[in-house]
Each structure stands twice: as C-alpha cells, then as structure tokens.
Amino acid sequence: MKMITAVVRPFKLEELRQAIAQLGVQGVTVTEVQEAQLGARVKLEVAVDDAIAEPVLEALGNIARTGQRGDGRIIVTHIEQSVRIRTGETGPAAT
C-alpha cells in the first residue's frame, strides 16, 4: 500500500477529488495549509493499493499542473500497516 500526499492549489481540489474517485479511491483526507511564500494550499492524503498508485499519481499530477510556479508537490510513501478501528479490517480493506 502507498500513502500519496499532494499539496496543491485550492481551486483544483474538486477536480482532483472527482478524478481519483473515478479510479476507485473512496477516502481522501483534505487539510488547508499555508506555504511560506505561496499562501493558501490544500493537502490531500490518500491511502491506495499498490495496483492503483501509479494511475492516481498520474491523475493528480496532470490535473494539478498549471505550468506556473507554485503548482505544488506530490509525495509517495510506503504504508507498513493499516487498520480500520471500527471493524478491525487490515491492509487494503482498511483504506
């Protein structure tokens, strides 16, 4: 499993959500953040199965890209374990 974290321009949020939903991503954590010189941004965090990590990464990059300074960044990390507290499900079923 992978954790994909993207810091992007706020006006891209809804388009990004729709694109990754079409890829099967159900849960996204969104946080408003401030970048030192660039101002308001949103941070999206999504845990995905390895099988869809590349398509999600590609969709995020393509949609967030405006070609201007400050488009943001995407970071991908490995998830060691995931547990859904309510049901006790683990692994990809818990994302």
Summary of the structure (lengths in Angstrom):
residues: 95
radius of gyration: 13.7
end to end distance: 9.2
largest distance: 43.8
contacts: 243
relative contact order: 0.29
helix: 34%
strand: 35%
